[in-house]
Amino acid sequence: MPKPVVLTRPAAQAGPFAARLAARGIVAQIFPLLDIQPLPDTRALQAVLARLTDYAMLAFVSPNAVHAAFAHIAAWPSAVTAAVVGAGSRLALAQHGVTDATATIISPRDPHRTDSETLLPELDLEALRGKKVLIVRAETGRELLADRLRAAGIIVEQIAAYRRLAPALTAERVAALEALLQQDNDWVITSSEALRFLQDMVQQAAGIGGWTAMLQKKLIIPHERISQTARSLGFQHIIQTGSGDDALCAAIQSRP
């Protein structure tokens, strides 16, 4: 029987992936480390998205950014390029009718590493010079993409489409976390921010001893940058996979 895995994605994303693993005989326990919430006021977001044709390109930093934006987009203008950093965001676009058949979509070529660093070489920066680009993101996030585009002479705007918070550490979640720490399982971590939230949660719920136990867990991680965060926190047992759910699922199935 394969060792169970703990899925730490936001609940809405963890459920379908847990079902996919269950179909392969793998028990997946869901313990979200990120809570995705809508903005309390979407007027600024709606105003920006009402003038999509002002932009040569929209860059979406995550599937959550895609879904939050398309709550306010009736139809995608074919003249506007969409840029995404991973397979999950491409799938999210497709769910809203935006595919390679209906729009120009740019994403990293290397399936094993999908991020802003690998998206940038795929962009025609010279063609974008002097034009407007909109980055759709959470309220907080990395500035690398915006900084590099501005350095290339591109007019960059950023708009928040959703909030990304640590779930409240209720008594129920404390009990669930303590139980997971005592069990023999591997943890799937898909965000550096989530990993830092995990550290805070474990130390609050179970103290230094709990964090020591957590550091013995094997982590399954789909990105080198998240692996670097894990190593900096003291984790030593890390499986790094390619980007996207197919690669993640394959790595979980083939664990030693």
LINPE-V487046 format. One record per residue. N is the residue number from 1. RES is the residue in three letters. PHI is phi as a letter, one per 40 degrees, with the letter a starting at -180 (999 if undefined). NEAR is the number of other ideal C-beta (glycine too) atoms within 12 Angstrom. Layout:
n,res,phi,near
N,RES,PHI,NEAR
N,RES,PHI,NEAR
This chain:
n,res,phi,near
1,MET,999,7
2,PRO,c,21
3,LYS,c,25
4,PRO,c,29
5,VAL,b,40
6,VAL,b,39
7,LEU,c,40
8,THR,b,44
9,ARG,c,36
10,PRO,d,35
11,ALA,d,20
12,ALA,c,22
13,GLN,c,32
14,ALA,c,30
15,GLY,d,18
16,PRO,c,23
17,PHE,c,35
18,ALA,c,30
19,ALA,c,18
20,ARG,c,23
21,LEU,c,33
22,ALA,d,21
23,ALA,c,14
24,ARG,b,19
25,GLY,g,15
26,ILE,b,31
27,VAL,c,23
28,ALA,b,35
29,GLN,b,29
30,ILE,c,30
31,PHE,b,40
32,PRO,c,35
33,LEU,b,39
34,LEU,b,35
35,ASP,b,29
36,ILE,c,31
37,GLN,b,23
38,PRO,c,22
39,LEU,c,27
40,PRO,c,12
41,ASP,b,12
42,THR,b,22
43,ARG,c,14
44,ALA,c,18
45,LEU,c,32
46,GLN,c,20
47,ALA,c,16
48,VAL,c,26
49,LEU,c,32
50,ALA,c,20
51,ARG,b,19
52,LEU,d,33
53,THR,c,21
54,ASP,c,20
55,TYR,b,32
56,ALA,c,31
57,MET,a,38
58,LEU,b,43
59,ALA,b,46
60,PHE,b,48
61,VAL,c,41
62,SER,a,40
63,PRO,d,37
64,ASN,c,38
65,ALA,c,42
66,VAL,c,37
67,HIS,c,29
68,ALA,c,35
69,ALA,c,42
70,PHE,c,30
71,ALA,c,20
72,HIS,b,27
73,ILE,b,32
74,ALA,c,14
75,ALA,a,16
76,TRP,c,29
77,PRO,c,23
78,SER,c,17
79,ALA,c,17
80,VAL,c,30
81,THR,c,34
82,ALA,b,43
83,ALA,b,42
84,VAL,b,45
85,VAL,b,46
86,GLY,a,39
87,ALA,c,31
88,GLY,c,37
89,SER,c,39
90,ARG,c,32
91,LEU,c,26
92,ALA,c,33
93,LEU,d,39
94,ALA,c,24
95,GLN,c,16
96,HIS,b,28
97,GLY,g,18
98,VAL,b,33
99,THR,b,19
100,ASP,c,15
101,ALA,c,12
102,THR,b,18
103,ALA,a,27
104,THR,c,26
105,ILE,b,34
106,ILE,b,33
107,SER,a,35
108,PRO,c,29
109,ARG,c,15
110,ASP,c,22
111,PRO,c,24
112,HIS,c,23
113,ARG,a,29
114,THR,b,37
115,ASP,a,32
116,SER,c,33
117,GLU,c,21
118,THR,c,27
119,LEU,c,37
120,LEU,d,28
121,PRO,c,18
122,GLU,c,25
123,LEU,c,32
124,ASP,c,20
125,LEU,c,26
126,GLU,c,11
127,ALA,c,17
128,LEU,c,29
129,ARG,d,19
130,GLY,g,16
131,LYS,b,26
132,LYS,c,27
133,VAL,b,40
134,LEU,b,41
135,ILE,b,40
136,VAL,b,46
137,ARG,a,36
138,ALA,c,33
139,GLU,c,26
140,THR,b,15
141,GLY,i,30
142,ARG,c,24
143,GLU,b,17
144,LEU,d,23
145,LEU,c,34
146,ALA,c,26
147,ASP,c,17
148,ARG,c,24
149,LEU,c,34
150,ARG,c,22
151,ALA,c,16
152,ALA,c,23
153,GLY,g,17
154,ILE,c,31
155,ILE,c,21
156,VAL,b,32
157,GLU,b,29
158,GLN,b,32
159,ILE,b,36
160,ALA,c,30
161,ALA,b,39
162,TYR,a,36
163,ARG,b,25
164,ARG,b,32
165,LEU,b,22
166,ALA,c,27
167,PRO,c,28
168,ALA,c,15
169,LEU,c,25
170,THR,c,15
171,ALA,c,11
172,GLU,c,14
173,ARG,c,26
174,VAL,c,23
175,ALA,c,16
176,ALA,c,24
177,LEU,c,37
178,GLU,c,24
179,ALA,c,21
180,LEU,c,33
181,LEU,c,31
182,GLN,c,17
183,GLN,c,21
184,ASP,c,20
185,ASN,a,30
186,ASP,b,37
187,TRP,b,43
188,VAL,c,47
189,ILE,b,43
190,THR,b,43
191,SER,a,37
192,SER,c,31
193,GLU,c,29
194,ALA,c,38
195,LEU,c,37
196,ARG,c,22
197,PHE,c,31
198,LEU,c,43
199,GLN,d,30
200,ASP,c,22
201,MET,c,33
202,VAL,c,36
203,GLN,c,24
204,GLN,c,21
205,ALA,c,29
206,ALA,b,27
207,GLY,g,17
208,ILE,c,15
209,GLY,c,16
210,GLY,c,26
211,TRP,c,24
212,THR,c,17
213,ALA,c,25
214,MET,c,40
215,LEU,c,27
216,GLN,c,21
217,LYS,c,37
218,LYS,c,28
219,LEU,b,40
220,ILE,b,42
221,ILE,b,38
222,PRO,c,40
223,HIS,a,38
224,GLU,c,23
225,ARG,c,28
226,ILE,c,37
227,SER,c,27
228,GLN,c,17
229,THR,c,26
230,ALA,c,36
231,ARG,c,20
232,SER,c,17
233,LEU,c,28
234,GLY,h,21
235,PHE,c,30
236,GLN,b,16
237,HIS,b,22
238,ILE,b,31
239,ILE,b,31
240,GLN,b,28
241,THR,b,34
242,GLY,c,25
243,SER,c,36
244,GLY,g,30
245,ASP,c,32
246,ASP,c,21
247,ALA,c,29
248,LEU,c,40
249,CYS,c,31
250,ALA,c,22
251,ALA,c,30
252,ILE,c,38
253,GLN,c,24
254,SER,c,15
255,ARG,d,26
256,PRO,c,12
